[in-house]
Amino acid sequence: MNAVNTPPDPALPAVSVIMPVLNEERHLRNSVRHILEQDYPGELEVVIALGPSADRTDAIAAELVAEDLRVHTVPNPTGRTPAALNAAIKASRHPVVVRVDGHGMLSPDYIATAVRLLDETGAANVGGVMHAEGENAWEEAVAAAMTAKIGVGNAAFHTGGAAAPADTVYLGVFRREVLEQQDGYNVEFIRAQDWELNYRIREAGHLIWFSPELRVSYRPRPSVRTLAKQYKDYGRWRRVVTRYHRGSVNLRYLAAPAALLANAAGIVVGAALTPWAFVVPAGYLAAITVGSLPAGKGLSAAARLRIPLALATMHMCWGYGFLTSPRSLARRVIASRRPAVRADAQEAAPADA
């Protein structure tokens, strides 16, 4: 990858792409390549926020900086995603800010489409589909589970849907002025920081817009253990969100905890009192097995056989994280609550001082 020689089109808004990365040696180079090869003639920069990786991520990032003048790095000693995002936002300089993770691959027209949608909708943030794609049988199974309703419910950014206003979107393409109004991400939200920021943006009167035109290819976790940790963390932080904002609870969030409790009760009662109770976990296994059939259409036999394991891992670990999420974590996060900042309030502040 070399720095582009064609002058950028000054009629188009310049774009900053921010990337929080930690232990991303496997995908970082390819992810940055998908950014630098975007079909977007406007000015572009990439700011990579480097956490304390234990692999070759830092060396790869240094190579990318040397190869292309549009790529820069900033340190993120905490390793936490929201701190990385804030550091990258501060180091970047353009009016449109695109968030990309180190294992995400933008479709070729992603930035051009997002800039157009910002203009057409007037939204403060636009986002699209998290299109999971695997590189081996296990990852293909996880990708199928993550894009099926039996795996993730009806979340549009997983399963697709019509363009519409949304509560939150995957990653996001923001107007810088709105990010600066809200003072960036809340660093207490180790997970779910997108939801919390978008909540404040909506509270301030701005629009969040989902469009299936925007697609980011996502590489799933490479093992059962890493998938289990990912979904345990998702569940843990979703519980924090429900305590932070009581109105955000819905049946989709309660499905996995309910399934975990029902299965556990069935196993305990079945072992202690009556084998009829084993009908509950047996029914769950039957349901995810049958549900995996349409999800695995077109995949290899090895991938199809792994989909029920991926589904069970996602459901049970999400449910466990949700049920065991400590109240102390929610209290700390709630104490850090930032009020939404409206642009008109900012403008009025000097006159009121």
N, C-alpha and C positions, 0 to 999 in steps of 0.2 A: 504494500500500500504506500503510495507516494502522495505528497501534497498535490492538490488539484492545481492546474495551470490556468483553467478557464476562470475569468473574473466572475464573482457571484452577481446575480441579478439584483440591483439595488431596489427594484420595485417590490421585491418579496421580503417579508420580515425575516431577520436573521434568527437562527435557531441554536440554542444550547442544549446538548444532550447530556444529562447527568446520570452517572452510573455508580451505585454503591457496590463494591466488590469485596469478597472475602473467600479465599480458597476457590478461585474460579479458573485455575490453569487449564482445565479441560475445554472450556467454552469461550473464554474471554476474547481471544483473537478472532474467532468466527463472529462473535457478537458485535465487536467493533467494526469488522469488515462489513457487516450488514448495515451499519450506520453510515460509514463513509461512502458506500456505494449507493446511497439513496438517490432516487430519481427526483431530486429537489435542487433547482438551480440557485436558490438563495444561499446566503452565507451560513456556514455550519461550524460548530466547535463541539468537541467531546471532552467532558471533564470526568475523570475517573477518580472516585474517592476510595483510597486504598486502606482497608483494614489490616490488622496484623495476621496475614496469611501464613500458613505453615507449608505452603507448596510454592510453585514457581510463579504465582500470580504477579508479584512485584516485578520480577525480571521480564515477564511478558509485557507488562504495562510499560516498562522502560523501553523495550524494543518498539512498541507502538508509537511512543512519543518521538523516538529518533526517526521513525519512518514517515511520519506525517505531522506537519506543523499544526494541524487542526486538533491534535490530541494533547491533553494536559492531564496532570495528576495532582491531587491534594491528599494530605494524610488524614486518616480517620483512626486515631489511636484506640478509641473505644471499641471499634469493630461493630458498633451498633448501626443498624440501617438508618434510623431517622437522623442520627448525628452525621452519618456519611452524606445523606441527602442535603442537609443544611449546609455542610461544608462545601459541597459541589455547587449548590445554588449561589452561595456567597462568592465563590471563585469564578463563576460564569458571568456572562455580560449581556446576553441577547434577550429580546423581548418575549420570545416563545421558548418555554422550557419543557423538554421532553424527558420523562423518566424511563430508563431502560435498566433492567437487571443484567448481571454478568452472564446469565445463562438464557437470555432472551434474544430472539432473532427477529428483527423488524422485517415486515414484508417490504418489497422495493419501493412502493409508493406511500408508505406509512406516514412519513412526515408531510409530504405534499397534501395528502388527504386530510390529515389532522389540521393543518393550517387552513385549508379550505373550510373545514367544518367549524373551526373557531369563528371564521368570518361569517359564514352562513347562519349559524345558530346564535351568535353572540355569547356563547358559553364561556365560562371561566376555565373549564377543564373538559376535555373530551377523551374518551377511551373506548376500547373495543374488546375483541375476543382474545382470551388467553388460550391459544391453540396448542395444546400439549402434543408433542411428537417425541417418540422414543427412538433410540438407536440400537436397541437389542430387544429380545423377547420380553424381559421384565419391564423395561421402560415403555414398550408398546402397550403392555397390559395396564400399567399405571395411567398412561395417556388415555386409553379407552375408558377407564374408570373415571378419570377426571373430566371427561367430556360427555358423560352419560348422566341422565337425570337420576338414575338409581344411585349414582356415586355422589353427586353434589347438589341434587335438587334442581330447582329451576333458575339458578343464577344465570343471568343473560351472558355475563362475561365468560362463563364456562361453556354454556350450551348454545349460545347464539340467540337471536331474537330481532325484533324490529327496532329501528332507531327511535330513541325516546329519551326524555329526561330520566335521570337515574340518581339514586342515593349516593352511589360510589361507582368507580370504574377501575379496571385493571391498569396499573401503572399511571397513565395520565399524560396529557399534553396541556400545559398550563399557560395562562397569561402571567408573565413575571409580576406585573403590578399587583395581581391578586395574591400571589405567593408572598410578596413583600408586605402587603397589607396584613396578612394573617401571621407574619413572622415565621413562616415556614412550618416545618413539622414539629410536633410535640415529642421531645426526645424520650419521654417516659413510655411511649407506646413502642415497645420493642417489636411487636407485631401489631397489625391492624392500624398502622400509622396512616395509611391511605384513607381508611374509613373516617378516622378522627379529623383529618385535615379537610376532607370533603364535607363532613358535617358542619365544620365552622364556615366553610365557603358558602354552603347552602343557607346557613343561619344569617350570613351577611347579605343575603338576597341575590346571590349569583346562581347561575344555572350549571349543573353537571350534565353532560350529554353522552349517552352510549350510542355507538354506531357499529354495526357488523362490518362496515367497510374497513375498519381498523383491525388488523390481525398481527399478533406477536406470537411467533413460534416459541414454545416453552419446553425446556428439557426437564423431564421428571427426575425425581431422586433415584439414584442408581441401585438402591438396595431396600429390603424390607425394613431394616433398622433405621435408615435415614428417612424413609417415608413415614415410619411410625413417629419419629421425633417431630417431623414437620407437622403432622396432623394433631399430635398432642399439643404442640404450641399453638396451632390454629384454634383448637377448642378452648385452651386456657385463656387466650386473649379475646375470643368471642365472648366468654363469660365476663371478662373485664368490661367489654363494650356494653353488654346488657346491663351491667351495674352502673356504668357511666351514663348511659342513656336508656332509661327504663322503657321508653317507647319503641326500642329497636328489636325486642323479642318477637319471634314468630315461630310457627310450627316447624319450619325447616331447621332452625337452630336446635330445637328440642328433639328432633328425630333420632339423632345418633346417641345422645345420653339415654333416651328412653329404650333404644335397642340394646345398649350395653346393660342397663339395669334389668331388663326383661330376660336377656340371655343368662346373666349371672344368677338371677333368681331361679330360672328354670334348671340350671345345673345344680345349684345347692339343694333345691327342693327335690329334684329328681334323685340325687344321691342320698338324701336323708329320709325322704318320706315316700314318694311314689314315682316310679319311672315315667308316669304319664307327663310329668313336668318337662321331660326332655323334648316334648313336642315343640316347645318354644324355640330352643336353639336349633333344633332340627328344621323347623319351619323357616328360621332366618337363613340357614345355610341353603335350603332349597330356593328361597327367594333370590338370594344373590347369585346362585348358580344359574337359575333361569334368566335373571336379569342381565347376566353377563353375555348371553347368547347374541342378542342384537348389538350389544356394545362391541363385541369382538368380530363383527362381520368384516370379512376381507383380510383378517390377520392370520398369521401362521398358527398352527395347532399349539405350538409352545407358548405363544402369547395368549391365546384364548384360555388355555388351562390355568394361567396365572391370574386372570382377571378376578375370580372370586377371592383369591388371597389379597389382591390389591384393595378390593372393595371392603373386605372385612378389616384390614389394617386401617384404612381411612376412617371407617365408621367407628370402630371400637376405640381407636386412639384419640380421635376427635372427641368422642363422648367422655373418655377418661379425663382428658385435659379440661373439658368443660366442667365436669363434676368435681374435680379436685383443685380448681383454680382458687387460690387463697384470697380471702377477703382483704388481707393486708395489701396485696398487690393492687386491688381495685381502689382501696383507700388512698394509696400513694398516687395513683394515676388521677383519681378524682381531685386530690389536693393540687395537682398541677394543671387543673382545667384552665384553658384559656378562653376568654369570651371572644366571640366572633367580632371582627372589626369591620365596620362598614366604611366605604370610601368617603361618604358624606360626613361621617363622624371624625375621620382623620382631617378632613379639610376644615372642619369647624373648630378643631382643637386650638389652634393658635389664637383665634379670635376670642375663645372663652378663657384663655390662660390669663 
